[in-house]
Amino acid sequence: MTSYLASKSLRAGSAFAALALAIQTVPAAADHHSENAATMPTAAQNIPLIPRENLFGNPTRASGQISPDGRWLSWLAPKDGVLNVWMAPASDPDDAKAMTDATDRPIRQYMWAPDSKSLMYIQDKGGDENFLLYGVDVATGEEKTLTPFENTRVQFVGGSERIKDQVLIGLNNRDARYHDVYNLNLGTGELTEVLQNDGYAGFMANDDLAIRVAMKPNASGGMDYFKVADGEIAGEAFGSTGLADALTTNPAGFTTDGKTLYWLDSRGRNTAALMAMDFESGETRVIAENDRADIGGTIRDTKTGEVQAYSVNYLQNEWTATDPEIKAALDWLDERLDGDFGINSRTDADDKWIVWNDPLTAPTRTYLFDRKARTLTEFYTSRPELEGAPLQPMYPLELTARDGLTLPSYLTLPAGSDEDGDGKPEQAVPMVLLVHGGPWARDGFGYNPYHQWLANRGYAVLSVNFRGSTGFGKDFISAGDLEWGKKMHDDLVDATQWAIDEGITGKDQVAIMGGSYGGYATLAGLTFTPDTFACGVDIVGPSNLETLLATIPAYWTPLISQFHERMGNPNTDEGLALLKERSPLYSADKIKKPLLIGQGANDPRVNQAESDQIVEAMKEKGIPVTYVLYPDEGHGFAKPANNIAFNAITENFLATCLGGRAEPIGDTVANSTAQIVEGEEFVKGLEDALGG
């Protein structure tokens, strides 16, 4: 889960990631089992359990790419149980070898150097998100740390079609708040400072690897944009945004000749349009816009950088090609692939693509597409163990909030519960409301391991794009300003009531679960609306918005005014009062339903103290809680053994509360670094798994 339950989106050719008087004795979680457990349909009970390992263990392969020169294929795959970068000649994919040697923490992001001579990847320590950049020479296998600094987080600033042995990166080793720009020579590893950053949020370079645009936060919560020439930043901005446009307006890159700057731009409209700006004159033209959703991704010409296609993702992602040859290629693929597909990588010659395909109810496959020969060759299946598994369809929905706002949402039902295929079970089933993180992110349509896992355990799974979610225009985002724990939470409650009214689930049969903001929503659900949900699962969620804002990573400093405007400003009496009111910590005594909390000890976004303090508040009031801490994780659980262990606890916790199915916990906890700080007695089988 990525901040924490991020949906998979189409990729082509991306953070920016809280006391009343009366005390009520709360029954143990096991006491809720008989009260809230739903009767599962007989057909659903007979569906085979999909092993957790098959859903959340290491994939067989993932993140397939082709080198820019087309000579090499690469991917992530386990080596001695840990994800590493592998490579093989494109002419002989079976002649594979591991290029990296990670032995503890999985490598999750890598890329080819523009000159195809090295592979680069980023890695942090224990989830602290201080990502350093590493390079591996393709010819020799030699690995080097390209950013050999402590407490530093690297950013990628720009690459070039013409200058292939260099890239621009940002480093915050001088001042943790701001990333200075450096030129990195990929051959020698030499770093040359290009621009010192004393207050800017980011920069954009052209194909000459020259910084041309600097972005600086303004007092309104928006951004001012300055032209840069010969390393000098102009004194006057050539454009700006206020708070309303801050998340929906951004420069999207130059054409190779540097004459055109593309924008995703919502200024003067609601949804972000794709715009082309003549950088010299400032004149702009609209390339594409959509009334319901922002323009999302683009496919760009590998040589000129000109837009060839763009996507719009409302309920489902759709591509529109403006280039006839790209249209022909996408149409050809569409005729041969079931479900969703997209491009992982392309050669410089644009003659070969790595294409992923998500059939939704079958495991994701990745192919090598030869555009000239019009051949599609299977590269790998990410999780072949899911072949034939009872994966379920996802239903896109439009729900309506109490004030009339439309909420794009997604529902998955247990196998065997919807025999006529109308998107509603024949009888009510227990449900998990799965809340995405961010909150400035979104849920999307496609294969989701959490939907499939929970549906397989007998639950309907509902994901709601509540107000404040991104992708649906600036008005939708702004509707969530200063509404943490209020209208944003009302949307989740309204969606739950819809599911009850439609007979999808029953009252007292709904769990709320999520990570990051979704974890906050879980805590808000059990404190602010304590009778709505039967139980909750909070993963790295903040409990106190005041302390959350006081402990955000230093490199988020340029964005702090936007946090204050959208959440509440702790520097004003009114803002501080708002933050305290919306902080579940101060209403912890209202919790009367079972709660499971998972936390990484090294989380730089939502510090361990956010979980510690609400657990302590509940203990002081005699309120049961189960608390699982991972000493080697951060904002989410990157190590498969840790993720599987928490999910083992989670599904047995949900079975205890709601009566769904569960694999036994077994030795999953023992094989992880999980520390059960509190409440093992409230989860079925957990004491036995701990040897108690």
N, C-alpha and C positions, 0 to 999 in steps of 0.2 A: 504494500500500500504506500502510495506516495502522497504525502501531505493530505490525506493519508490514503484515501481511496480514489486515486486519480483514474479517470477513464482513459482508455487508449484512443488516440486520435490518428487520423490519416497523416502520414508524414511525407514530405517531399522536400528534396534538396536543400531556450525557450525559457528572492524568487518573487521571478517576475518575468512559501511557502511559507474567584470572583466571589444573625442569630436571633433566632426568635426565642420566646420564653418557654413555651411548653416543650416537653420531651416526651416522645412517644416510643414505647418499646417496639422494636421491629422484629417480626418473626424471622428466624433463619431462612435462608434461601430454600432449603428443602421443604419448609412449611408451605411455600407458595406453589409447590409442584401440584398437589392435589387440587388447589384452589384455581389455578390458572391453566393447567394442562389441557390442551385441546385433544379431541379424538381425531387421530389421523385417519384419512381414508385408507381402506384396506389395500387398494392398488398402490398407494404411495408407500405403505409399509413393506411391500414386496419388491420394491426397486432396490437393486444392489447399491450398497454404500460405495461411493467413490473414495478410495483411500486419500487421506490428507496429503501423503507424500506425492501422489500423482498430480495434485493441484498446486502445492506450495513447495515441493522439493525443487532441486535444481532442474532446469530444463535440459533436455538433451543437447540442444543448441539454441542460440538466441542472437539477436542483433547482427544478422548477416550483412556483410558489406562487400563491395568490390573495389579494388584499388583504383585510383583515378586513371592509371594507365591501362587498366583492364587485365593485368598479368596475374593478380592475386585475388583469392577469396579469403575472407576472414569472418570470424564469429566468436561468440562467447560460448564456452562449454566447460564442464567440470574437469579439473585436473586434481586427482587425489581428493575429490569431494568439494573443491572450491572453484568457483567460476574464474576462468582465466581467458586470455585472448589466444585464439588459435588461428592458423593460417595454412593455406595450401595453394599450389599453382592452379590457376583457373583452368588450365589444360588437363589437370590431374587432381581433382578434388579429394581423392582418397589418400593422397600423399600429404597428410596433415601433420602438423607439429604445433605444440604449445609454444607461444612466444613470450609468455610471462610466467611468473612463478609465485603468485599469491598463495599463501598457505593458511591464512586466517580469514580475512575479510574479502568477500567476493568483489571482483572488478565488475562494475555495472555500466560504465560509460567509457567508450574508446572511440577513436577516429583515425583515419588515415592522414598522414602528412600530405600536403598538396603535391609533393614531388614523388609520392609513392615509395620513398626510400625508408620510411619508418612508420611504425604504429605508435600512437600516443594514447595514454589513458590517464584518468584522474583517480585519486584514492585519498581517503581521509583516514583518521585513526579513531577507531571505536565509535564512529558516528558523530564526531565533533564538527564535521562539515568544513574543516580546514583542508580543502582539497588541494593537493599538489599535483603537478603535471609530470608525467614520466614518458620517456621515449624508448622504443626498442628498434634497433637497426635491423632492417629486414635481411640484409646480406650476412651480417656477422652474428646476429642474435644478442649483441651487447645492449644492455639496458642502462639508462642513466636517469637520474633525477634532474629534470630540466628546471625546476624551481626549488632549489635546495634551501628552503627557509623554514623556520618554525612559526607556528601560529599565523599561517598565511593561507589565504584562499585565492586561487587563481581564477581569472575570468578570461574567456576568449573574446577578443575585440574585433579581429578581422583577419581574413586570408585573401589570397590573390590568385587570379587566373594566370597572371603573367610572371609574378615573382613566387616561384613554387618552393623555394628553400627557406622561406621566412614566414612568420605569422606575427600578429600583434596580440599581446596578452596584457591583462591587468593584474597587478600585484598590490596587496595592501600590507606589505611587510614594513613600510615606513610609518604609515598611519593606518590603524585597523579600520578606520571609518571609510577611507577612500582608496580606490584602486588607481595607482599610477600606471601609465601605459608604457610598455616596453616592446621593442622589436626582439624577437627570439630567432636566432639563426639556428635552424634545425640541424644543420650539418655540424657546426662547431659547438652548439649549446650556448653561444655568447648572448648575453642580454644587454641591450643598449636602451637606455632611457629615452623615450620619445617625448613624453609630456608628464609633468608633475601635476597631480590632481589635488586641488585645495578646496573642494566642495562640490564637485560635479557627480551626478548619478551615473553617467555613462558617456560613451563616445562612439562615433561611427566613422569608419575609414572607407576610402575608395580603393580601387584595384591597384593603385600605386603604393598601398599601405601608408597612405598619408591621412591623418585625422582631418576630417572635414566638418564634422558636427559634434558639438558638445551639448549635453543635456544637464540642466541645473534645476533642482526643485525650487519652487517659489512658495511664498507664504500662504497662498490659497489652497495648497495641496496639489497643485498641478506642476507643470514642467515648462521651463523656458528653453528655447533652442537657439544656439549660437553657431554661426559659421566660424570655421577654423581655417586659417591660411598660414602656411609655413610655420606651424607650431604656435601661432598666436591666436588666441580666442577673441573674437570681436566683442566690443564693449556693449553692443546693443543686440538684443535678441531679434531674430528674423521671424519668430513664431512662438506661440505659447499656448498652454492649456490651463484651464482651471480644474477644480476638483472633479467636476462632472465628466470631463473628457480624459482624465488622467489615465484610466485603465483601458481606454478604447482608442487612443490616439498615440501612435508611435511611428518613427521612421522605420522603413522596412528594407533599406539597402539601396545602394547605387547600381546603376548599370555599369558595365565594365569601362565604358568611356568616361564615366563620371559626370555625364551631362544630366542624367535623370535620377532623381531621388524618389523612390517609391514610399508611400505612406499608407498605413491603415489609419483612417482618419474619421472621427465622428463629429468634428466641429461643424456646426450648422446643420446637423442631422442627428438622428438617434443612434442608428447602427453604424458601425465602422465601415466605410467604403474603402475600396482600393483606389488610391490616387497616384498619379504620376506628376511630379513637380519638375519643371525646368529649373535646375539649381541656380543658374545664373540670373534668370529673369524673375523667378518666383512664381511664374504662371503654372496653374495646376489644371488637370483634367481628370474626370472620373472614368476609371476603367470598369469598375463593377460595384454594385451595391445591392443590398437585399433588405426588404422591409422587416423581416422577422429575426434575422441573425446577422452578426458581424461577418465580414469576409474573414476567412480563417487563414489557411495555408496557401502557398503559391508554388507552382512549378516554374523554374526560371531557366532560360537558355544557359547551358554550361559555358558558352563562349561569350555571349554578349550581356548576360544578366537580365535580359528582357523577360517580362512575364509571359508565360505560355499557357498557363491555366491557373484557376483559383478555385477555392473551395468555400462552401457555406455549410455550416453545421447547425441546423435547428434541432429537429428530432433525430435526424440521421445526416451523415456527411455526404455531400454531393459535390462533384467536380464539374466545372465548366471549362472547356479548353478554348482558348482564343487562337491557338496555333493549329493549323489543319493537320500537321504531321503528328503532333501530340494527341490531338483528338482521335486520329485513326488508331494510334497505339492504345489509348485508353479504351476505345470501343472494342478493339480486338481482344483485350484482356477481359473486358466485361462479359463478352460472349462466352468465355471459357472458364471463368472463375465464379463460383457460387459465393454470395455474400459480399463482404467488404474487402477492398484491397487497396494497397498503396505502395509507394516507392521508398525503400530503405536507402538506396544509394545508386549513383549513376557514374559511368565512366566520363572522362573529359570529352571523349568523342561522342558521348551520348548514344553509343550503339548497343550498350548492354545496361540493363537495370537489374537490381535486386528488388523483387516484388514480394510483399507479404500478402497473405490471403486469410481472412477470418470468416469461415463459414458459420460461425456462432455456435452451432450444435455439433461441431467436430473440431479437433485440434487445429491450431493455426499452422499453416504451411508457408514455406518461403521458397521462391523460385528464382532461377536465373532466366531473364527474358532477353533474348537476342532480337533486337528490333529489326535488323536487316534480314535475318534468316526467318523471322517470325516463328521462333521456337520458344517453348516454355519448358524448362527442365527443372524438375524438383531438386532443390538444394537440400532441404531438410524439413522434418516435422518437429516442431518445438517440443511437444509432449506426446510422443507416439503411444504412451501408456493410456491416453484418453481415447484412443480409437475404440469405438463401440460403446463408450461410456454413456450413461443416460443424461447427456447434456440437454438443457432445456432452452426453448426460445425466449427471447426478451421482447416485451411489448412496450413500444413507445406510447406515451399518454400525454394528454394535455389536461391537467387538473386546474381547478379554479379556487383561488384563495378567497377568504371571506370578504375582501374588498374588491374582488373582481379580477385581480391579477392572474394571468395565465402562467402555470408552473409546468414547464416541460419535465416529464418524469419517465421512469422506466420500471417495469414490473416483470419479475420472473416468478413462475409458479412451480410448486413441487410436481415432479413426474407423477402421472396417474391421477392428479387432482382435477384436471380440466379435460375430460374425455371428449367433449365436443369441440375443443379448440377455440372457444370464443374469448379466451383471455380472462375467464373467471372460473374459479373452482366450483365444482358441484356442491360442495359444502365448505363452510368457513374453515380455514386452516390458520395456525399461528403464523405471525408475520414478524419479520425483522425490518425496521426502518433503518436503512443504511445511509448515513449522512456523510457527504463528501467534506474534505478538508478545504483549506484556503483561508477564509471562505471565498476568496476571489479566485475561484476555479469552477469546474462544472463536472457533472456526470454526463456520460455519453452512451451511445448505442454500440454494442459489440460484446465480444467475449469478456466476461468479468469473473475471475476465479471465485470471488466472494459471493456473487450471485449464484454461481453454479454450486458451490459448496453448501451454502445455506439452503438452497432449494432442494438439494439432494438429501439434506437432513430433515426435510419435511416442512420447511417454512416458505411462505410467500416472501419475496424480497422486493422492497420498494425503495427506489432512489429518487429524490426530489431535487430539482434545481430551484431552490428557494431564492427569494429576492436577495440580491447581492452577488449571486452567481454570475460568472462572466460568459460572454459569447452571445448574449441576447440583447445587446444594445446598452447604452449608458443609462437610460431611464430605469432599466431593470436593476442595474448595479446600484444606482443612487437611491432606489427604493429601500435599500438595506442600510443606508447611512444612519448611524446612531440607533440601529434597531437590533443589535445583538441582544438575544434573550427576550425580545419583544416581537415585532412583526416578522423577523426572520424565523423566530421560533413558532409563531402563529402559523406560518406556512406549513411547517412540519406537522403541527397538530391538526391543521385542516386536511392535510393529505391522509393522515391516520384516520380521521373521521370519515373521509371519503371511502377508504378501504373497508371500514366497518359498515357503512351504509350500503355499500355495494355487495356485501356478503362475502368479501374476500377473506376477511378475518373477523374475529369477535372482540367485543370489549374485554379488557383484561388479558388479551392474548398477543399483545404487541410489545416487542423489545425494541429499544433504540440503541444504535451502535454506530460508532465512527471514530476517526482519528483526527488529531489536530483540531480544527474547528468542529469536526464531527464529534470529537471527544468532549469539547465544550458543550455542544448541543445535547449530548447525552447527560452531562451534569445539569444543564439547564432543564432538561426534561424531567429529571428526578427531583429537582428542587422547586422549580417554578410551577410545574404542572405535575405534582406528585401522584395524581390518580390516573394519569393518562397512559403510562407505560407500566408493563408488568415487571420489567427489569432493564438494566442498561449495561453496555460495555463501552468504557471510555479508554481510548488508546492515545496516549500523549496529548491529552486535552488540558487546556488551562482552566484553573478554578478561580483565579483572581485576576481580573483584567488589569488592575493597577500594577501588580507585580509583573504580569506578562509584559507590559509596555516598558517597565523599568529594566528588564533583563534581556531585551531583544539583542541579537548580534550587532556588534559595532558597525559592520558593513551595511546594515539597514538604516544607518543614521540619515542618509539623504532622503529617505522615504518617511521619516517620522512624522512630518506634518500631515501626510496623507492618512497615516494611522490615526492621528489625533482627530482629524476631521471626520473620519468614517466610524470611529469607535467611541471617541470621547477624549477630551484633552485633560490629562491629570494635572496640568499646570493652572487650571481655572477651577474655582470652587464648584461651578456647575458641572464641569466635565468630570471632576473627581467624584462628585456625588453620583453621577450617572454610572461611572465605571463600577463603583461599589454596589450600586443597586443591581447591576447586571452580572455581578460576580457570584456564581453558585456557592462559593465558600461561605458567604455570609448567610446563606439559607440552608446550610448543610443539615441543620436539625429537622428540616422538613422532609428529608429523605425517608421513605418508608418501604421502598422496594429494593430488591437485591441489586448490588452494584459490583462490577468487576472492573479493575483498573490495571492497565499495562503501561509501563514507563521505561524509557531508556535513561540510564544515569548520566549519559554524556550529551543529552539533547540540548543544542544551543538555542533553539527557538522557544521550546516550552520546557523550562528547566525542571529538574526533578522536584524542586520545591513545590511546583504547582500540584503535583499529585500528593506529595508528602503532607502538605498543609490540610487538604480536605480529608485525607485519611485520618490525620490526627484529630481534626474537628469531629469527625464521625465517632472515633474511639472515645473522645471525651463525653459524648452524648450517649454512649452505649449502643451505637448504631452499627450493625454488621457490615463489613466490606471485605472484599478479597482484593489484595494488592500484589501484583507481580512486577518485580523490578529486574532489569537486565543491566549488569554493570558494564557491558561492552557494546551497548547500542545507543543510538541517538534518537532522532525524530522518526521513529519507526524501527522495524526489526529487519535488518538487512540480511543477517545470517539465516539461511533456511531452517536450521535446527531450532533457532530461537523463535522464528515465525511459526513453525509447525507446533512447537510446544505451547505457545500462547493460544493458537487456534484449537489445540486439543483441550486446553482448559476452557476456552470460550464455548466450544460446542457442548461440553459436558455441563457448563454453567447454564447455557440456554436450555438444555434438556431438563435440568433440575427445575428451571423456572417455568418452561413452556411445554415440556413433554415431547419435544422432538427427538429425533434419533441422534446417536453419537457413537463414534468409535471410542473404545476405551482409551484413557490417557496413556496407559502402558508406560514405556520407558522414555517417552518424549521429553518430559521435564528433566529427567536424569541425564539425558543426552544434550541438554542445553545449558545455558548459564543462568537460567531463571532462578530468582530468589523469591520465595513466597513470603512476603513480609507480614501479611495479615490474611486471615480468613480461609485457610485451606479446608476448614470444616464445612464451608458453605457451597462447595462444588462437589458434585457426585464423583467419587473415585479419586479425588485429589489426595486425600490423606493416605490412601492405600498406595498411590503412585510415589508418594514421598517416603513410604516405608513406615508411616505412623500407625 
